[in-house]
């Protein structure tokens, strides 16, 4: 039975806060799933023997499908009920995860990851939209979104730690079993604690808009991925043109529906709200910088400094903790200072974090990276808590699912862009500074120039002096790329700070 939403002035009580705790379960799970697979890839490769392309698709299938479907699922939740969609997504995600744990081949595992993304796209927009419906009072809603952001950060931190512990005791399939004990309490408690919410006048489902949305986001995200792996070429260009063409058709369709008085899948008028528009842009740019940093720092800690995956995760743990703390601090500060001042200040803290690494030169230590990531976490945690609140708070309550999906899509596209653009920068810098010893075969040279990991693998097959020369040269070349990439990321974060200062509201 669908319960009525509380009046706009009603303060949330204990029941609503318990409901929020239940909503944190899928948030933790999805953010853990984004980080836990990386640790399991070596074991998966040893067991299933995937090709290089298949191994790439094991990672990429999930974000590609997720980014393509987030907007569709956010809109669907507004129509059929956000709690209902959440429960469907949780059931499917748990079942597919359990099946993927027994994948007998690389193809099976890739298909499983894609199916997990299908159900995962139902989870995140639903949790944020339901948080909006549970907390009507601005101060409580802002605190609840701080909890939501903290849960996302906590999951990202717990992913490598839990994955590392599981892989020391069990096989790689154990990382897919995490979803079962996390989602079963959700399936039991959500119908009891979380009231259903939806758009009371949803209108009919526009299948053409659904198709255009998927055809726009899918090729665009895939083009970015192809560009990161293979560089400029015909295929990513064709994919980008297709995505942009379908995107233009999608926007034209939404305008036509609005002009006829029909309810569009995406209310373009939301982007006419400055807080909404600029907050989405801040989320995209800041996540782009964060994803690029994580891409390079994980390699630096393990391949340059020689830390294990678990030790590298422990170095990054303080950053996830400060991300949680930063979100709660931002809520308190925003009660006393203008929102734009608080968000801009938080983003400038992240700029300082990138400059700390970028200006350190050669020999960046684990302590420096730990401190930088702690600063970065605090800054982005504070900024995104308030930007998410502005996105959800500025949208009509009956369109909370679609607004949440736009926010989540900005996250996913930003993460893909960060890995593609900043990852490409560090690759170009690495190749430009790499010095190879004489006498290497063309195949070995190609592997060494392809990546730092490839160079270190090739070094193990060389004689002592040549091996040391190649390994040292590769590490130094990678470090030069780290400095350049962090300075570029600092520029991106400064751009986000300027956007926040000029675009966001001046009130508290």
BELGI-V882994 format. One record per backbone hydrogen bond with DSSP energy under -1.0 kcal/mol. CO is the residue of the C=O (numbers start at 1). NH is the residue of the N-H. E is the energy in kcal/mol with one decimal. If there is no record, write none. Layout:
# BELGI-V882994
<<CO	NH	E> <CO	NH	E>>
This chain:
# BELGI-V882994
<<7	10	-1.7> <13	17	-1.7> <14	18	-2.3> <15	19	-2.3> <16	20	-2.1> <17	21	-1.7> <18	22	-1.8> <19	23	-2.2> <20	24	-1.3> <22	25	-1.4> <23	27	-1.1> <24	28	-2.9> <25	29	-2.1> <26	30	-2.8> <27	31	-2.0> <28	32	-2.2> <29	33	-2.6> <30	34	-1.3> <32	35	-1.2> <32	36	-2.3> <37	41	-1.1> <40	44	-2.5> <41	45	-3.0> <42	46	-2.1> <43	47	-1.5> <44	48	-3.2> <45	49	-1.5> <51	55	-2.5> <52	56	-1.8> <53	57	-2.1> <54	58	-1.7> <55	59	-1.0> <56	60	-2.6> <57	61	-2.4> <60	64	-2.2> <61	65	-2.0> <62	66	-2.5> <63	67	-2.6> <64	68	-1.7> <65	69	-1.4> <66	70	-1.6> <69	73	-2.8> <70	74	-2.6> <71	75	-1.9> <72	76	-2.2> <73	77	-2.5> <74	78	-1.4> <75	79	-1.1> <76	80	-3.0> <77	81	-1.6> <78	199	-3.9> <81	85	-2.2> <82	86	-2.2> <83	87	-2.4> <84	88	-2.2> <85	89	-2.7> <86	90	-2.5> <87	91	-2.3> <88	92	-2.4> <89	93	-2.6> <90	94	-2.3> <91	95	-2.2> <92	96	-2.7> <93	97	-2.3> <94	98	-2.2> <95	99	-1.9> <96	100	-2.6> <97	101	-1.4> <99	102	-1.4> <100	103	-2.0> <105	109	-1.9> <106	110	-2.5> <107	111	-2.4> <108	112	-2.3> <109	113	-2.4> <110	114	-2.1> <111	115	-2.4> <112	116	-2.5> <113	117	-1.8> <114	118	-1.6> <115	119	-1.7> <116	120	-2.8> <117	121	-2.2> <119	122	-1.1> <120	123	-1.1> <120	124	-1.2> <123	127	-2.3> <124	128	-2.0> <125	129	-2.3> <126	130	-2.6> <127	131	-1.8> <128	132	-1.7> <129	133	-1.7> <130	134	-1.9> <131	135	-1.6> <137	141	-2.9> <138	142	-2.5> <139	143	-1.8> <140	144	-2.6> <141	145	-2.5> <142	146	-1.7> <143	147	-1.9> <144	148	-2.3> <145	149	-2.8> <146	150	-2.4> <147	151	-2.5> <148	152	-1.9> <149	153	-2.3> <150	154	-2.8> <151	155	-2.3> <152	156	-1.9> <153	157	-1.9> <154	158	-2.7> <155	159	-2.0> <158	162	-3.4> <159	163	-2.8> <160	164	-2.6> <161	165	-2.1> <162	166	-2.8> <163	167	-2.5> <166	170	-3.2> <171	174	-1.8> <172	175	-1.5> <173	176	-1.3> <177	180	-1.1> <178	182	-1.1> <179	183	-2.6> <180	184	-1.8> <183	187	-2.3> <184	188	-1.5> <185	189	-2.8> <186	190	-2.6> <189	193	-2.6> <190	194	-2.3> <197	82	-2.5> <206	210	-1.9> <207	211	-2.6> <208	212	-2.5> <209	213	-2.4> <210	214	-2.0> <211	215	-2.5> <212	216	-1.3> <213	217	-2.5> <214	218	-2.3> <216	220	-1.3> <217	221	-2.5> <218	222	-2.3> <219	223	-2.4> <220	224	-1.8> <221	225	-2.1> <222	226	-2.8> <223	227	-2.3> <224	228	-1.9> <225	229	-1.8> <226	230	-3.0> <227	231	-1.3> <233	237	-1.3> <234	238	-2.8> <235	239	-2.5> <236	240	-2.4> <237	241	-2.4> <238	242	-2.5> <239	243	-2.7> <240	244	-2.6> <241	245	-2.4> <242	246	-2.6> <243	247	-2.3> <244	248	-2.5> <245	249	-2.0> <246	250	-2.5> <247	251	-2.4> <248	252	-2.4> <249	253	-2.2> <250	254	-2.2> <251	255	-2.2> <252	256	-2.2> <253	257	-2.3> <254	258	-2.2> <255	259	-2.6> <256	260	-1.5> <257	262	-2.3> <258	261	-1.3> <266	268	-1.2> <267	270	-2.0> <268	271	-1.3> <269	272	-1.3> <270	273	-1.7> <273	277	-2.8> <274	278	-2.8> <275	279	-1.6> <276	280	-2.1> <277	281	-1.7> <278	282	-2.4> <279	283	-2.4> <280	284	-2.1> <281	285	-2.5> <282	286	-2.7> <283	287	-2.2> <284	288	-1.8> <285	289	-2.0> <286	290	-2.4> <287	291	-2.8> <288	292	-1.8> <289	293	-2.0> <290	294	-2.4> <291	295	-2.1> <292	296	-1.7> <293	297	-3.0> <294	298	-1.8> <296	300	-2.4> <297	301	-2.5> <298	302	-1.5> <299	303	-3.1> <300	305	-2.4> <301	307	-2.6> <308	312	-2.6> <309	313	-2.0> <310	314	-1.8> <311	315	-1.7> <312	316	-1.6> <316	320	-1.1> <317	321	-1.8> <318	322	-2.7> <319	323	-1.5> <320	324	-1.5> <321	325	-2.3> <322	326	-3.3> <323	327	-1.5> <324	328	-1.6> <325	329	-2.6> <326	330	-2.3> <327	331	-1.4> <328	332	-1.6> <329	333	-2.7> <330	334	-2.5> <333	336	-1.8> <333	337	-2.3> <338	342	-2.1> <339	343	-2.7> <340	344	-2.4> <341	345	-2.4> <342	346	-2.2> <343	347	-2.3> <344	348	-2.0> <345	349	-1.5> <346	350	-1.3> <347	351	-1.9> <348	352	-2.2> <349	353	-1.5> <350	354	-1.9> <351	355	-2.3> <352	356	-2.0> <353	357	-1.3> <354	358	-3.1> <355	359	-2.4> <357	360	-1.3> <365	369	-2.1> <366	370	-2.5> <367	371	-2.6> <368	372	-2.7> <369	373	-2.6> <370	374	-2.0> <371	375	-2.3> <372	376	-2.7> <373	377	-2.8> <374	378	-2.1> <375	379	-2.4> <376	380	-2.8> <377	381	-2.6> <378	382	-2.0> <379	383	-2.4> <380	384	-2.9> <381	385	-1.4> <382	386	-1.4> <383	387	-2.5> <384	388	-2.5> <385	389	-1.6> <386	390	-2.3> <387	391	-2.2> <388	392	-2.6> <389	393	-3.3> <390	394	-1.9> <396	399	-1.7> <397	400	-1.3> <399	403	-2.3> <400	404	-2.6> <401	405	-2.2> <402	406	-1.9> <403	407	-1.9> <404	408	-2.6> <405	409	-2.6> <406	410	-2.1> <407	411	-1.7> <408	412	-2.4> <409	413	-3.0> <410	414	-2.3> <411	415	-2.5> <412	416	-2.4> <413	417	-2.8> <414	418	-2.7> <415	419	-2.1> <416	420	-2.4> <417	421	-3.4> <418	422	-1.3> <420	424	-1.7> <421	425	-2.0> <422	426	-2.2> <423	427	-1.7> <424	428	-2.5> <425	429	-2.5> <426	430	-2.2> <427	431	-2.4> <428	432	-2.1> <429	433	-1.5> <430	434	-1.1> <441	445	-2.6> <442	446	-2.2> <443	447	-2.0> <444	448	-2.4> <445	449	-2.4> <446	450	-1.1> <447	451	-1.1> <451	455	-2.0> <452	456	-2.3> <453	457	-2.1> <454	458	-2.2> <455	459	-2.0> <456	460	-1.0> <458	461	-1.3> <459	462	-1.4> <463	467	-3.5> <464	468	-2.2> <465	469	-2.2> <466	470	-2.6> <467	471	-2.4> <468	472	-2.6> <469	473	-2.5> <470	474	-2.6> <471	475	-2.2> <472	476	-2.3> <473	477	-2.5> <474	478	-2.2> <475	479	-2.2> <476	480	-1.9> <477	481	-1.5> <478	482	-1.9> <479	483	-1.9> <480	484	-1.7> <481	485	-2.6> <482	486	-2.5> <483	487	-1.9> <484	488	-2.0> <485	489	-2.6> <486	490	-2.3> <487	491	-1.6> <488	492	-1.9> <489	493	-2.6> <490	494	-2.2> <491	495	-2.0> <492	496	-2.1> <493	497	-2.1> <494	498	-2.3> <495	499	-2.3> <496	500	-2.4> <497	501	-2.5> <498	502	-2.4> <499	503	-2.2> <500	504	-1.8> <505	340	-1.4> <507	339	-3.0>>
